[in-house]
C-alpha cells in the first residue's frame, strides 16, 4: 500500500517532496528574518519621523496617529473580511475589559515616546526598550509566579544598578525609560491574556481612543491652532497611520515564521538604532556616567540573551533525544491506512 503524508493543505507529501519542503522551510525562515529586521528596523528609525513633528504638541501628534491608524486598520480589516472577528471581540465582556486596559497602556506608551523625541531624550527612550525584556521577566515573577534562574537574577541586578546610577549620579531618575519599559511590559502581559491577534487588537485599541482624539483635534480646529490647516504638515501627520501599522504587520509575519529565540535577539535592533540616532545624528549628550550606566544595562541584556539562547538549545536537545528514543514503526501493506499527518513547514 502507498503510505503518504499530507502537508498543511492536505496535499500528498511523498518522499520526493521532502527536499522541497526543507527548502520551503528555509525560505520561510529567511522571509521571517526579513520581516523581523524590517519591523524592528522601522521601529528603530521612527524617531526620525517624530522629530520632524517636534514643533507640534505631543498630544496633537498622538491624536493624529490614532485617527490615521484606525482608518488604515479599518481598511485592512475590511479587505480581509474580518468584521465577524471584530464583532466577537466587541461583544465579549472579558476581551473588552482587557483591551480597555491595554488601550490605556499603549496610549501612555505612545505619548511618552512622542514626548521623548520632542524634548530630545531619545537616548533615554532607547534605554527604556533595552530594559523592557528584563521588566517582562520581573512581571513574570510577580504575576505569573515564575521562578528566576540565577542568570536572570544577575541580569536584573545589573540593570537595576545601571538605572540606580543614572538616578543618583546622572540627571535624575530616568522616568521616561521607566514609563516606556513598564507600560510596554504591562501591555504585553495583558495582551497575552486576550484571544485577539495583533492587528485586530490594535484596531480595537485605536477605535477606543478615536473619540478622544477626534474631540481634541476638533477643539484645536475651532481655536485655529490645528496643524491640519497646513497641507504639507497634514500629509506628514497622515503618514503616522502607516508608520504605526506597517511595522506591526511585518512583526506579525515574522512571529509566524521565526522561533521565539530569534525574535528575542531581533528585539534589540530597535533600541540600538535609536541609541545611534540619539548620539550620532541628534547630538544628544552622552556623559561618562551614562556610558557606565548603559554598560551595566548592556551587560544585563547580553547575560539575559545568552541565558535565553542556552535554555532554548537545551530544550531543543531534549526534544531531539526524546524523538530518537521513540521506536520507529514499520508500515505493513496489509495494515489499515493511517490518518494523514502534517509535514508542513509550519503551523
Secondary structure, 3 states (H helix, E strand, C coil): CCCCEECCCCCEECHHHHHHHHHHHHHHHHHHHHHHHHHHHHHHHHHHHHHCCCCCCHHHHHHHHHHHHHHHHHHHHHHHCCHHHHHHHHCCHHHHHHHHHHHHHHHHHHHHHHHHHHCCCHHHHHHHHHHHHHHHHHHHHHHHCCCCCHHHHHHHHHHHHHHHHHHHHCCCCCHHHHHHHHHHHHHHHHHCCCCCCHHHHHHHHHHHHHHHHHHHHHHHHHCCCCHHHCHHHHHHHHCHHHHHHHHHHHHHHHHHHCCHHHHHHHCHHHHHHHHHHHHHHCCCCCCHHHHHHHHHHHHHHHHHHHHHHHHHHHHHHHHHHHHHHCCCCCCCCCCCCCCCCECCCCC
